[in-house]
Amino acid sequence: MLKRVFLFGQKEYDSLLLFVGMFLLFYLGMNLIRSQILINNLNKPEYLYHKEFFADGIWNKDMFDETFKMLKGSGANCVIRGFMVSVGLTNEHREVRTYLSAEALAKKEKLDYDEWMGIPNSVLIAGRLLNRTYLREGKKWIIIDGIEFQVYAVIESDVILAQSVYMNWGNLEEDYKEWFMWRLADEYDTSGWNGIPLIFEKLTKFHDEINNFQDQFEDCLTTYENYDDYEQWDRQELYEKMQKIYSVMELFCIFVIFYLMEVWFARRKREYLIRRMLGCNALRLCITAFRDAVLVTGLAFSTAVIVMLLQLCFHIAGKLEVLEVLQTIVGSFIITIGFEILMLGFHVLRLINIYPTQANIEAAE
């Protein structure tokens, strides 16, 4: 068996090299398109409707309780952003998003909001924080700033750099609320913030939620345009770096395949010169060359698709919808086949310039 494999490799080494090159070209093309899709998706808002405020002055627990009651049943989120504390048994700080109302979040993530509200001090965590949880009595728990919280559900399990905790003000017990207010005051005293970012989010249009909130707390609110989401910035920077790396690798791969095709054509030069002598023009030779390369191209494309789908299944590549996966595969196929046709055409044109004499044909053996 090993001897057969060796003989096959010795006989078809040019096709094997071309297979490896074409596989890399297809695979890198898919990753290049995927990185652009991830960047495009990142620039789309999670919620179609949102409003951002700057909570100026000192807010107390009663004001948060009042906001919670005001928004009950509205279907909106009201989330405190920028609150960073240690998560897990480490000194590494992560954002804890505290929701004074989390109805839109629960609907978007397809969670049972009433059930979540009924479990005291329970939180949601992003999938990348799973390694910081522990099991007790069949339930997951996580330590936040030295305090134990039950994990109600894991969300964003397939999103790169998703490492936030989602806390629900409505299910916090009084001593937990007191802890939060103390840590919140300490965080904003030392972080350089002038106040608390409060962000309203909703999947459908706002009704009276924003106006009622502004009327109630107008003396300690300042509207501002954009909240700087540093997690989103980190993701965008990562995706852009991915795109640059894949672009450089794609160009290098094209350069390598160009010379691999020279080897592949050299082994078929005699056959193509004979066809040329029999009257084949450049177009027919190009079609013949592409037909000869179809098997290698098809195997390379199939292997690249399988590897990409496995990569997506293990959430290494970031979240993509079905249509986006198809767009990635089809786009890579079109781009790669285009490059392949151009390179085949170039080598065929070089072959056309060789006059098919007996001496040239014998020299091509």
Stockholm file with secondary structure:
# STOCKHOLM 1.0

chainA/1-365         MLKRVFLFGQKEYDSLLLFVGMFLLFYLGMNLIRSQILINNLNKPEYLYHKEFFADGIWNKDMFDETFKMLKGSGANCVIRGFMVSVGLTNEHREVRTYLSAEALAKKEKLDYDEWMGIPNSVLIAGRLLNRTYLREGKKWIIIDGIEFQVYAVIESDVILAQSVYMNWGNLEEDYKEWFMWRLADEYDTSGWNGIPLIFEKLTKFHDEINNFQDQFEDCLTTYENYDDYEQWDRQELYEKMQKIYSVMELFCIFVIFYLMEVWFARRKREYLIRRMLGCNALRLCITAFRDAVLVTGLAFSTAVIVMLLQLCFHIAGKLEVLEVLQTIVGSFIITIGFEILMLGFHVLRLINIYPTQANIEAAE
#=GR chainA/1-365 SS CHHHHHHHHHHSHHHHHHHHHHHHHHHHHHHHHHHHHHHHHHTSCSSSEEEEEEEESCCCHHHHHHHHHHHTTSCEEEEECCCEEEBSSSSCEEEEEEEEEEHHHHHHTTCCHHHHHTSTTEEEEEGGGGGGEEEETTEEEEEETTEEEEEEEEECTTSTTCCCEEEEGGGCCHHHHHHHHHHHHHHHHHSCCSEEEEEEEESSCCCSHHHHHHHHHGGGEEECSCCCCHHHHHHHHHHHHHHHHHHHHHHHHHHHHHHHHHHHHHTTHHHHHHHHHTTCCHHHHHHHHHHHHHHHHHHHHHHHHHHHHHHHHTTSSCCCCHHHHHHHHHHHHHHHHHHHHHHHHHHHHHHHTSCCCHHHHHHTC
#=GC SS_cons         CHHHHHHHHHHSHHHHHHHHHHHHHHHHHHHHHHHHHHHHHHTSCSSSEEEEEEEESCCCHHHHHHHHHHHTTSCEEEEECCCEEEBSSSSCEEEEEEEEEEHHHHHHTTCCHHHHHTSTTEEEEEGGGGGGEEEETTEEEEEETTEEEEEEEEECTTSTTCCCEEEEGGGCCHHHHHHHHHHHHHHHHHSCCSEEEEEEEESSCCCSHHHHHHHHHGGGEEECSCCCCHHHHHHHHHHHHHHHHHHHHHHHHHHHHHHHHHHHHHTTHHHHHHHHHTTCCHHHHHHHHHHHHHHHHHHHHHHHHHHHHHHHHTTSSCCCCHHHHHHHHHHHHHHHHHHHHHHHHHHHHHHHTSCCCHHHHHHTC
//
